[in-house]
Structures are given as C-alpha cells and as structure tokens.
Amino acid sequence: MARLMISFVVGLSACAPGPRVVETQPDAEAVDVSVIEPVVFHFDRTIDASDAQVRWNPYGDNDRLPTRIEVDERSVTVFPLQEPWYGTRQEVVLTGVQSKQGTLMEPARARFRTAANPMLTYWTRSLDGAYTGNGIRCSVDDRRRPTACDEWINTGTGTDGLPGSEDDPVTLRREYTWSGDLATEALRFVREGDTLVPDGVTTWSYTDRDYVDVAEVWSRGPDRQLGTDDDDLVASHYSFDDLGFRTERRWGDPGADGVFSEEEVWVGVAYLVDPRGHNLGWTASEDPGPDEQYFTDDDVHYEGFVTEVDDDGFWLSGERLDPGEDQWVPSDDDVLQERYDYLYDESGFLVERIVPFSLSFGASRITWTRNPWGQTVRWTDHWVGGDFEWGTADDEILDYTARVYDSRGQRLRSTRFGAPGPDGEWYTDDDVVAEEWTFAP
C-alpha cells in the first residue's frame, strides 16, 4: 500500500506540548495513492478531537473537498466526500486536535499524489449498435502518462466495421511532453491529404501548487507553417491569492511579448473564494469599464455563476446569472438563467442535482448511484416532461452512464447508454450503448 508523509510543526510554549502525529496511513510523501484510501493521523497520546477541523485541498483545483472524520482514542481518520482527482497532488490539513489537558496541536499537513488513471480509448455508437467511426485512442508510458492520442472524426469504420483500424485514417493527433507528473506541451497534428502535419501546440506552466498559471494555444497563421511569426496565439493567464487559490483569469491574445495589456484581454474571469477556501463561483467580463482596468468595481459583467455552500464546503445551490441594469453579478437585479440544487445522502455524498429552472433547457435532474467509497457507479440524466412536474407519468430518462472500477478505485471502463433496448426497460442488459471509454488502471 502506498504511504504518504506528514509534515508538521510542534509549537513550543511554557506548557506541555500538544499531541504529536507519530504515524499516518498511508505515509511518505507518496505517489500512486488510491483515491478511495482515507487519510489517518495517529497520535502519541489520547486526544480530544471534538473541535477538529479538516481542510482537504486538491492541488490544481479551487474546490475544497468536503470531508467527514472518524475519531478514535489516538487517531483521526479523514474521508473525502467527493472523489479526489486522479493523478493530482492533494493536501489534507488537520487542526483543532488537543490533549485531554487542553493543549492544542499545531496544524498537521499531509501531502500526496493520487494514482493516475488516464483514458485509453473512447468510441461512439449509433442507435443500431454500430460504431460510428468517431473516437480516440491514447498510448501511455510506464507511469501512466499519456504520450500520444489519435482521434478519428467522421472517418467511418473501413471494411472491418471497427473503429481505429489500419484502414481508418487518423484525423488528428496530439503528442504530449511531461515534466514529472505535469503535462507541459501538447503538439497537435491534423490530416492534410495522406499526411499528418503540425497544426498547433498548447503549452502549460504551473505554480508550486500545480495550478496552471499560463496556458498558451498556438495555431498556424496564413503561411500554414507552425513556429513562424504569423502564428495565432490565444492565452490564459491566472492570478492567485496568498493561500494559493485561483482568483483571476485573463483570456485573449497577449501578443509577441506574452504579457497582457488590458487592451489585449478578451475576457476577464474573477473566481470567488471565501476565507475558508470554499469556491463561491465566478463572474466574467468583456469590458473593464471606464477605468480600463479589469477586476475593479466598474467592470461590465456579462455572466456569472454563484454558489451557496455550508460550513463544511458542501454546495447547496448554484445559480447562473446574467446582469441586470447595473451590469454587475451578483446583485439584486440579476436575471436568473439556471438554478441548481444539490442533495446529499446521510453519509454526505452527492446523490442528486436538480435544475428546477433553466431558460435554455427547462427543468432536469441528475441522480448518482455510488459504491461504499462514494465513487459514482451510475449517473442518470432525467427530463421533467411536458407537464413540468416531477414524479408524474411523463417524466423521462434521457440517458445514463455506468462505470466499473477495480479494487483500488481505478476506473476500468465507462459506458453511456442512450436508449432502452427491445425490452423497453432502462438498466437492463439490452440497453443501447452510445459511448464507451476504457482507462489505464
């Protein structure tokens, strides 16, 4: 079993020191840690964890994972209530633990990397079950890092009726370069006649928390040669607060110097994060306002998404908003475009997302079925029907996706079913496959 290392600081004072972490499960600043493995802190004495608090921060992501804890006489076990991303660094911070005499422990931090689980193949099928010829196949190295992905787009399936065969020409290819566990470059090739030619390149750089701080997408310009002065550039530059959370994104063309002026920004996105590290949504602007500076009080917003969270970081609701006359989100005159309500089971896992209102597609909902570790084994898209009342005869299932895992929680395959089979019943063996994925466990 992979093990992770705890780093901690013990404060010195006139009183006796607080409890000390002596072991964790797993330990040793680990890589390849199972996403279903809880984090356990073991202490050198009997503890009082009635005021314990946990912050589970996935590196590279603004969302704090909600958690639950189990407390024993000398240990605290932390369970994530949302699945950590595969192949990413994680940080679990434990505070508020004290000795029976009331002496507090200094914060303890556990840092580790979850096991990678990249996609190997993706294929689509028509309602008669035949492969459409659309799909992706990726190769990975011995560290499960994708090295190249070939894509077929409307190519048909050749003479054998199977996608991705030798008689099916590749439409697009991406070749990846890595620095450790982080992808730094993806070179894109497209088919021209019988040849795949370089068409563009995407590059990424990162902060020490594995957040992308600069992403650049280069494409061939009028001379149709990649790597020349007329190449087109679209870039995203990100800013961060003192805690490492993403706060701003500038998207546009920064020009040859790679540094954005405000005139070169097409869209400015502000990420809303509260002092507890909870993701509260975002706002977007295409106009910096009279002061000609983005991320100031006179920005002209065109859209936003605002969430309500509880003290543990659970999303209770989310609203996609257009601004009213004040051209600012959020404010009292916003125009509601969509609302999302989130429901959880008694263990704290998300089991239902309801869209009671949407201007674009009406009421809908997604339901999740989970295994004992909280991983999704099936999620189903539902439509409310013409009467716009849930729980009536015209409610419909639109489709569902089923996922299979191995004993470590690694994905093996996912399958989306687009229609019931001849028996007319959903969730039976003859349901019609629409899309299928396989993964490198």
C-alpha positions as CSV (number, residue, x, y, z in Angstrom):
1,M,0.0,0.0,0.0
2,A,1.3,3.4,-0.9
3,R,2.1,5.6,2.1
4,L,2.2,9.4,2.5
5,M,4.4,11.6,4.6
6,I,3.1,14.1,7.1
7,S,4.9,17.4,7.6
8,F,4.1,19.2,10.9
9,V,5.3,21.8,13.3
10,V,5.1,21.5,17.0
11,G,4.8,24.8,18.8
12,L,6.9,25.4,21.9
13,S,5.4,27.1,24.9
14,A,5.7,27.2,28.6
15,C,3.1,24.5,28.9
16,A,3.4,20.9,27.8
17,P,3.4,20.4,24.0
18,G,0.2,19.3,22.3
19,P,-0.4,15.9,20.8
20,R,2.2,14.8,18.2
21,V,1.5,12.9,15.0
22,V,3.6,9.8,15.1
23,E,2.3,7.9,12.1
24,T,0.0,8.2,9.2
25,Q,-1.7,5.8,6.9
26,P,-0.5,5.9,4.2
27,D,2.8,7.7,4.8
28,A,5.9,9.0,3.0
29,E,5.0,11.9,0.5
30,A,3.6,9.2,-1.6
31,V,2.7,8.8,-5.3
32,D,0.2,6.4,-6.7
33,V,-2.2,6.7,-3.7
34,S,-5.6,5.1,-4.2
35,V,-8.4,7.7,-4.5
36,I,-10.6,5.6,-2.1
37,E,-7.9,5.5,0.6
38,P,-8.7,7.6,3.7
39,V,-6.0,9.6,5.5
40,V,-5.3,8.5,9.1
41,F,-3.4,10.6,11.6
42,H,-2.0,8.6,14.6
43,F,-1.1,10.5,17.8
44,D,1.3,9.9,20.6
45,R,-1.3,10.1,23.3
46,T,-5.1,10.2,24.0
47,I,-6.7,13.1,22.2
48,D,-9.7,15.3,22.3
49,A,-10.9,15.9,18.7
50,S,-14.3,17.4,19.4
51,D,-13.2,20.6,17.8
52,A,-11.1,19.1,15.0
53,Q,-11.3,20.7,11.6
54,V,-10.1,19.4,8.2
55,R,-9.3,21.2,5.0
56,W,-8.8,18.9,2.0
57,N,-7.3,20.9,-0.8
58,P,-6.8,19.3,-4.2
59,Y,-3.8,20.9,-5.8
60,G,-4.7,22.5,-9.2
61,D,-8.4,22.9,-8.2
62,N,-10.2,25.7,-6.4
63,D,-12.7,23.4,-4.8
64,R,-12.1,22.3,-1.2
65,L,-13.3,18.7,-0.8
66,P,-16.0,18.2,1.9
67,T,-15.0,15.5,4.3
68,R,-16.1,13.5,7.3
69,I,-13.9,12.3,10.1
70,E,-14.0,9.3,12.5
71,V,-12.2,9.8,15.8
72,D,-10.6,7.1,17.9
73,E,-8.8,7.4,21.2
74,R,-5.4,8.2,19.5
75,S,-6.3,8.7,15.8
76,V,-8.3,10.8,13.4
77,T,-9.5,9.2,10.0
78,V,-10.4,11.6,7.2
79,F,-12.7,10.5,4.4
80,P,-13.3,12.7,1.3
81,L,-17.0,13.1,0.3
82,Q,-16.1,14.0,-3.2
83,E,-13.8,11.9,-5.2
84,P,-10.3,13.4,-5.5
85,W,-9.0,13.8,-9.0
86,Y,-6.8,11.0,-10.3
87,G,-3.1,11.8,-10.8
88,T,-3.0,15.0,-8.8
89,R,-1.4,16.3,-5.6
90,Q,-3.6,16.5,-2.5
91,E,-3.1,18.3,0.8
92,V,-5.0,17.4,4.0
93,V,-4.7,19.9,6.9
94,L,-5.9,18.8,10.3
95,T,-6.3,21.4,13.1
96,G,-8.1,21.7,16.4
97,V,-6.9,18.5,18.0
98,Q,-5.9,18.8,21.6
99,S,-4.8,16.7,24.5
100,K,-7.1,15.8,27.4
101,Q,-5.3,18.6,29.3
102,G,-6.5,21.1,26.7
103,T,-3.1,21.7,24.9
104,L,-3.7,22.3,21.2
105,M,-1.7,20.5,18.4
106,E,-0.2,22.7,15.7
107,P,-1.7,22.2,12.2
108,A,-0.6,18.9,10.6
109,R,-0.4,18.6,6.8
110,A,-0.5,15.5,4.7
111,R,0.7,15.9,1.1
112,F,0.5,13.1,-1.5
113,R,-0.3,12.3,-5.2
114,T,-3.3,10.2,-6.2
115,A,-2.8,7.4,-8.7
116,A,-3.1,8.4,-12.4
117,N,-5.9,6.8,-14.3
118,P,-5.9,8.2,-17.9
119,M,-8.3,7.4,-20.7
120,L,-7.1,4.8,-23.2
121,T,-10.0,4.7,-25.7
122,Y,-13.2,6.5,-26.5
123,W,-15.7,5.4,-29.1
124,T,-19.2,6.4,-30.1
125,R,-22.0,4.2,-31.5
126,S,-25.3,4.7,-33.4
127,L,-28.6,3.5,-32.0
128,D,-28.3,0.3,-34.0
129,G,-25.2,-0.5,-32.0
130,A,-22.7,0.1,-34.9
131,Y,-19.5,2.1,-34.3
132,T,-19.7,5.5,-36.0
133,G,-16.0,5.9,-36.7
134,N,-15.7,8.7,-34.1
135,G,-13.3,8.1,-31.3
136,I,-9.9,8.5,-29.6
137,R,-7.1,6.1,-28.7
138,C,-4.3,7.1,-26.4
139,S,-0.9,5.5,-25.5
140,V,0.6,5.8,-22.1
141,D,4.1,5.3,-20.6
142,D,5.1,3.2,-17.7
143,R,4.0,6.0,-15.3
144,R,0.5,6.0,-16.9
145,R,1.2,9.4,-18.5
146,P,-0.4,9.9,-22.0
147,T,2.2,10.1,-24.6
148,A,0.0,10.5,-27.7
149,C,-3.7,10.4,-28.6
150,D,-5.1,9.7,-32.0
151,E,-8.6,11.0,-32.9
152,W,-11.0,9.9,-35.6
153,I,-13.8,12.3,-36.7
154,N,-16.4,11.1,-39.1
155,T,-14.0,8.7,-40.8
156,G,-16.2,5.7,-40.9
157,T,-15.0,2.2,-39.9
158,G,-13.5,0.9,-43.1
159,T,-14.0,-2.6,-44.3
160,D,-13.9,-4.4,-40.9
161,G,-16.6,-2.2,-39.3
162,L,-14.4,-1.5,-36.3
163,P,-13.1,2.0,-35.4
164,G,-9.4,2.9,-35.2
165,S,-8.2,0.1,-37.6
166,E,-5.4,0.3,-40.1
167,D,-7.9,1.3,-42.9
168,D,-9.3,4.2,-40.8
169,P,-7.1,7.3,-41.4
170,V,-6.3,9.3,-38.2
171,T,-7.9,12.8,-38.3
172,L,-6.0,14.4,-35.5
173,R,-3.1,13.5,-33.2
174,R,-1.7,15.1,-30.0
175,E,1.7,14.3,-28.7
176,Y,2.5,15.2,-25.1
177,T,5.6,16.3,-23.2
178,W,5.8,16.0,-19.5
179,S,7.9,17.4,-16.6
180,G,7.5,14.9,-13.8
181,D,3.7,14.4,-13.4
182,L,2.7,17.6,-15.1
183,A,2.0,17.9,-18.9
184,T,3.9,20.9,-20.3
185,E,3.2,20.7,-24.0
186,A,0.8,19.1,-26.5
187,L,1.8,19.2,-30.1
188,R,-1.3,18.9,-32.4
189,F,-1.2,17.3,-35.9
190,V,-4.1,17.4,-38.5
191,R,-4.5,15.4,-41.7
192,E,-3.8,17.0,-45.0
193,G,-4.2,14.5,-47.8
194,D,-2.3,11.4,-46.8
195,T,-0.1,13.1,-44.2
196,L,-0.4,14.4,-40.6
197,V,1.1,17.8,-40.4
198,P,1.9,20.1,-37.4
199,D,-1.0,22.4,-36.9
200,G,-0.7,23.9,-33.4
201,V,0.8,23.5,-29.9
202,T,-0.6,24.0,-26.4
203,T,1.8,24.8,-23.5
204,W,1.3,24.9,-19.8
205,S,3.3,26.3,-16.9
206,Y,2.4,25.8,-13.2
207,T,2.7,27.2,-9.7
208,D,4.1,25.3,-6.8
209,R,0.6,24.1,-6.1
210,D,0.3,22.5,-9.5
211,Y,-2.2,25.2,-10.7
212,V,-1.8,26.2,-14.3
213,D,-0.6,29.9,-14.3
214,V,-0.1,30.3,-18.0
215,A,-1.7,28.3,-20.8
216,E,-0.9,29.2,-24.4
217,V,-2.5,27.8,-27.6
218,W,-0.6,28.4,-30.8
219,S,-2.0,27.8,-34.3
220,R,-0.7,28.1,-37.8
221,G,-1.1,31.5,-39.3
222,P,-1.7,32.5,-43.0
223,D,1.6,30.9,-44.1
224,R,0.3,27.5,-42.8
225,Q,3.7,26.8,-41.1
226,L,3.8,26.3,-37.4
227,G,6.5,28.1,-35.5
228,T,6.7,31.3,-37.6
229,D,6.0,34.9,-36.9
230,D,2.4,34.9,-38.1
231,D,1.2,32.1,-35.8
232,D,-2.0,32.8,-33.9
233,L,-1.9,32.8,-30.1
234,V,-4.8,32.5,-27.6
235,A,-3.6,32.5,-23.9
236,S,-5.0,32.3,-20.4
237,H,-3.0,33.9,-17.5
238,Y,-4.1,33.2,-14.0
239,S,-3.6,35.1,-10.7
240,F,-3.7,33.6,-7.2
241,D,-4.2,34.8,-3.6
242,D,-1.9,34.2,-0.6
243,L,-3.4,30.8,0.1
244,G,-2.8,29.7,-3.4
245,F,-6.4,29.8,-4.7
246,R,-7.0,31.0,-8.2
247,T,-8.6,34.4,-8.2
248,E,-8.4,35.8,-11.8
249,R,-8.1,34.7,-15.4
250,R,-7.2,36.9,-18.3
251,W,-8.0,35.3,-21.7
252,G,-7.1,36.8,-25.1
253,D,-4.0,37.4,-27.2
254,P,-1.1,38.9,-25.3
255,G,1.0,39.5,-28.4
256,A,4.6,38.6,-29.1
257,D,5.9,39.6,-25.7
258,G,3.5,37.2,-23.9
259,V,2.4,39.9,-21.4
260,F,-1.2,41.1,-21.3
261,S,-2.1,44.7,-21.6
262,E,-5.7,45.4,-20.7
263,E,-6.5,46.1,-24.4
264,E,-5.4,42.6,-25.3
265,V,-7.7,40.9,-22.8
266,W,-10.9,39.5,-24.4
267,V,-12.4,38.2,-21.2
268,G,-11.6,38.6,-17.6
269,V,-12.9,35.9,-15.2
270,A,-12.9,36.6,-11.4
271,Y,-13.1,33.5,-9.1
272,L,-15.0,34.0,-5.9
273,V,-13.3,32.2,-2.9
274,D,-14.3,32.8,0.7
275,P,-11.7,32.9,3.6
276,R,-12.3,29.3,4.3
277,G,-11.2,28.3,0.8
278,H,-14.7,27.5,-0.4
279,N,-15.4,28.0,-4.1
280,L,-18.3,30.5,-4.4
281,G,-18.4,30.7,-8.2
282,W,-17.1,33.2,-10.8
283,T,-18.0,36.3,-12.8
284,A,-17.0,37.1,-16.4
285,S,-16.5,40.5,-18.1
286,E,-15.6,41.5,-21.7
287,D,-15.4,45.3,-20.8
288,P,-13.2,46.7,-18.0
289,G,-15.3,49.8,-17.6
290,P,-14.3,53.5,-17.6
291,D,-11.1,52.9,-15.6
292,E,-9.9,50.5,-18.4
293,Q,-8.7,48.0,-15.7
294,Y,-10.1,44.5,-15.2
295,F,-11.1,43.2,-11.8
296,T,-12.2,46.6,-10.4
297,D,-15.6,47.8,-9.3
298,D,-16.6,49.3,-12.6
299,D,-16.2,46.1,-14.7
300,V,-19.1,45.3,-17.0
301,H,-20.1,41.7,-16.3
302,Y,-21.9,39.6,-18.9
303,E,-22.4,36.4,-16.9
304,G,-21.7,34.8,-13.5
305,F,-22.2,31.7,-11.5
306,V,-22.7,32.0,-7.8
307,T,-22.9,29.1,-5.3
308,E,-24.2,28.8,-1.7
309,V,-22.1,26.5,0.5
310,D,-22.4,25.3,4.1
311,D,-19.7,25.5,6.7
312,D,-18.3,22.1,5.5
313,G,-17.9,23.2,1.9
314,F,-21.0,21.4,0.5
315,W,-22.6,23.1,-2.4
316,L,-26.2,23.7,-1.5
317,S,-27.2,25.6,-4.7
318,G,-25.8,27.3,-7.7
319,E,-27.2,30.0,-10.0
320,R,-26.1,31.0,-13.4
321,L,-26.9,34.7,-13.7
322,D,-27.0,37.5,-16.3
323,P,-26.5,41.0,-15.0
324,G,-29.4,43.5,-14.8
325,E,-29.2,47.2,-15.5
326,D,-26.2,47.6,-13.1
327,Q,-24.1,45.2,-15.3
328,W,-22.8,43.5,-12.2
329,V,-23.0,40.0,-10.8
330,P,-24.1,39.2,-8.2
331,S,-26.6,42.0,-7.4
332,D,-30.3,42.4,-6.7
333,D,-31.4,42.9,-10.3
334,D,-29.6,39.8,-11.8
335,V,-31.6,37.8,-14.3
336,L,-31.7,34.1,-13.4
337,Q,-30.7,31.8,-16.3
338,E,-30.4,28.5,-14.5
339,R,-30.6,27.2,-10.9
340,Y,-29.0,24.1,-9.5
341,D,-30.0,22.5,-6.1
342,Y,-27.7,19.7,-4.6
343,L,-28.9,16.9,-2.4
344,Y,-26.8,14.5,-0.4
345,D,-27.3,11.2,1.3
346,E,-26.8,10.5,5.0
347,S,-23.1,9.8,4.5
348,G,-22.6,13.2,2.8
349,F,-22.3,12.0,-0.8
350,L,-23.9,14.0,-3.6
351,V,-26.8,11.9,-5.0
352,E,-29.0,14.4,-6.9
353,R,-28.6,17.7,-8.7
354,I,-31.9,19.3,-9.6
355,V,-32.3,22.0,-12.1
356,P,-35.7,23.4,-11.1
357,F,-35.3,26.3,-13.6
358,S,-33.4,26.9,-16.8
359,L,-34.2,29.3,-19.7
360,S,-32.3,27.1,-22.1
361,F,-33.5,23.6,-21.4
362,G,-36.1,23.7,-18.7
363,A,-36.2,21.5,-15.6
364,S,-34.0,18.5,-15.4
365,R,-32.0,16.5,-12.8
366,I,-29.1,14.1,-12.5
367,T,-29.1,11.3,-10.0
368,W,-26.0,9.4,-8.8
369,T,-25.6,5.9,-7.5
370,R,-22.4,5.3,-5.5
371,N,-20.3,2.4,-4.2
372,P,-19.4,2.2,-0.5
373,W,-16.4,4.5,-1.1
374,G,-18.5,7.2,-2.7
375,Q,-17.4,6.6,-6.3
376,T,-20.0,7.0,-9.0
377,V,-21.1,3.7,-10.4
378,R,-24.0,5.2,-12.4
379,W,-25.4,8.6,-13.1
380,T,-28.7,9.3,-14.9
381,D,-30.0,12.3,-16.8
382,H,-33.7,12.9,-16.3
383,W,-36.2,15.2,-18.1
384,V,-39.2,16.5,-16.3
385,G,-41.6,16.0,-19.2
386,G,-44.2,18.3,-20.7
387,D,-46.2,18.9,-17.5
388,F,-43.1,20.3,-15.7
389,E,-43.9,18.3,-12.6
390,W,-41.5,15.7,-11.2
391,G,-42.9,12.3,-10.2
392,T,-45.6,12.1,-12.9
393,A,-46.1,9.7,-15.8
394,D,-44.3,11.8,-18.4
395,D,-41.0,12.0,-16.5
396,E,-38.3,10.7,-18.8
397,I,-34.8,9.2,-18.5
398,L,-32.6,10.7,-21.2
399,D,-29.6,8.5,-20.8
400,Y,-27.3,7.1,-18.1
401,T,-23.6,6.3,-17.7
402,A,-22.3,3.2,-15.8
403,R,-18.7,3.0,-14.5
404,V,-16.7,0.0,-13.4
405,Y,-13.7,0.1,-11.0
406,D,-11.0,-2.2,-9.8
407,S,-10.3,-2.9,-6.1
408,R,-8.1,0.2,-5.8
409,G,-10.8,2.5,-7.1
410,Q,-9.2,2.9,-10.5
411,R,-11.7,3.3,-13.4
412,L,-11.7,0.4,-15.9
413,R,-14.5,1.5,-18.2
414,S,-17.4,3.8,-18.6
415,T,-20.4,3.2,-20.8
416,R,-23.2,5.7,-21.7
417,F,-26.5,4.1,-22.7
418,G,-28.6,6.3,-25.0
419,A,-31.8,4.2,-25.1
420,P,-33.5,1.2,-23.6
421,G,-33.2,-2.0,-25.6
422,P,-36.0,-4.2,-27.1
423,D,-37.5,-4.9,-23.7
424,G,-38.3,-1.2,-23.3
425,E,-36.8,-1.0,-19.8
426,W,-33.8,1.0,-18.6
427,Y,-31.0,-0.5,-16.6
428,T,-31.2,-3.9,-18.3
429,D,-28.7,-5.9,-20.3
430,D,-30.1,-4.9,-23.7
431,D,-29.8,-1.1,-23.2
432,V,-28.3,0.6,-26.3
433,V,-24.6,1.7,-26.0
434,A,-24.0,5.3,-27.2
435,E,-20.5,6.0,-25.9
436,E,-17.8,3.9,-24.3
437,W,-14.5,4.7,-22.6
438,T,-11.6,2.5,-21.3
439,F,-8.9,3.6,-18.8
440,A,-5.4,2.6,-17.8
441,P,-5.7,1.2,-14.3
